[in-house]
Amino acid sequence: MKAKQIILLIVLGLVLIIMIQNYQVVMFKLLFWTVSMSVTILILITLIIGLLAGYFWARWNERKRRVFNREKTGREYPGDIQP
């Protein structure tokens, strides 16, 4: 296994342990609404939002790097997206 996969499994295991231990209901305000939900669901939603944000951030940086390299070298690479 790669180090990245091992770290991901450890983080997911820790999140699972935290979710199991925190099953009580919490109330919080989100703009104009008062939301009541289980801490477990709140942790899961936060994890998903964080993973999606990280994924899209990495994609954006990869595209920016490719455009920079294309402008710098004048060469195109397989799989490049044309602006």
ZATOR-677402 format. One record per residue: residue in three letters; x, y, z negated of N, C-alpha, C in turn. Coordinates in steps of 0.1 Angstrom, whole numbers, plus 5000, padded with zeros to 4 digits. Each point is the difference from the previous one (the first is absolute). Layout:
ALAXYZXYZXYZ...
***
This chain:
MET500849885000499250125000500950125000LYS499550115007500750125000499750084987ALA500950094997499950084987498750085000LYS499750055012498750085001498849924996GLN500049885005498849914997500049964985ILE501249984994500049964986499650124991ILE500450125004499650124992498550025002LEU499449985012498650015002499249904991LEU500549885000499349904992500150034985ILE501150054995500150044986499050124997VAL500050105009499150114998498549965000LEU499749915009498649955001499749924988GLY500949924995499849924987499850094988LEU500850114999499850104989498650075002VAL499650035012498750075002498949904996LEU500149875003499049904997499949994985ILE501150004993500049994985499350124994ILE500450125005499450124995498550005002MET499649965012498650005004499249904991ILE500649884997499349914991499850054986GLN501050074995499950054987499250134998ASN499750075011499250124999498749995008TYR499049934994498749985006498950094996GLN500350094990499050094995499650105010VAL498850074998499550105009500550134995VAL500450085010500450144997499150105009MET499950124995499350105007501050125003PHE500050045013500850115004499350095010LYS500550135001499450095009500850015012LEU499349995012500650025013499350115007LEU500650115000499450135006498750034992PHE498949985007498750034993499349884995TRP500549885001499449884996500649944988THR499249934992500549934988499949855004VAL501249935001500049865004500349914988SER499349894999500249914990500349865007MET501249954996500449875006501049934991SER500249875003501049924993501450055003VAL500950004990501450045002500649915010THR499649875000500649915010499750055014ILE498850045003499650055014500850135003LEU500150084990500750135001501549975004ILE500649914993501449965003500149945014LEU499149925004500049945013499950115011ILE499050094998499850115010501350085001THR500650044988501250085000501249925007LEU500149874998501049925006499850005016ILE498849985004499750005015500450135006ILE499550114994500350145005501550025001GLY500749964989501550025000500749915011LEU499549885002500649925011499750055013LEU498850055003499750065013500850135002ALA500150084990500850125001501549975003GLY500549904994501449965002500249955014TYR499049925005500149945013500050115011PHE499050104999499950105010501250104999TRP500550024988501250094999501249935007ALA500249874998501149935007499850005015ARG498849995005499750005014500350145006TRP499650104992500350145005501550035000ASN500749964990501450025000500749925011GLU499649885003500549925011499850075013ARG498850055003499750065012500950135001LYS500150084990500850125000501549965003ARG500549904994501449965003500249965014ARG499049925006500149965014500050125009VAL499150104998500050125008501350084999PHE500550014988501350074998501149935008ASN500149864999501049935007499850015015ARG498850005005499850015014500450145005GLU499750104992500550145004501550015000LYS500649934990501450014998500849935011THR499649885003500749925010499550015014GLY498750035001499450015013499549865005ARG500249904992499649875004498649964993GLU499349915007498749954994500349864995TYR499349974990500149874994498749925002PRO500149865001498849925001499150034989GLY498750015003499050024990499850154996ASP500850095006499850144997498650055004ILE499550094992498750065003500350145006GLN499550025012500250135006499150114994PRO500650114997499350114993499050065010
***
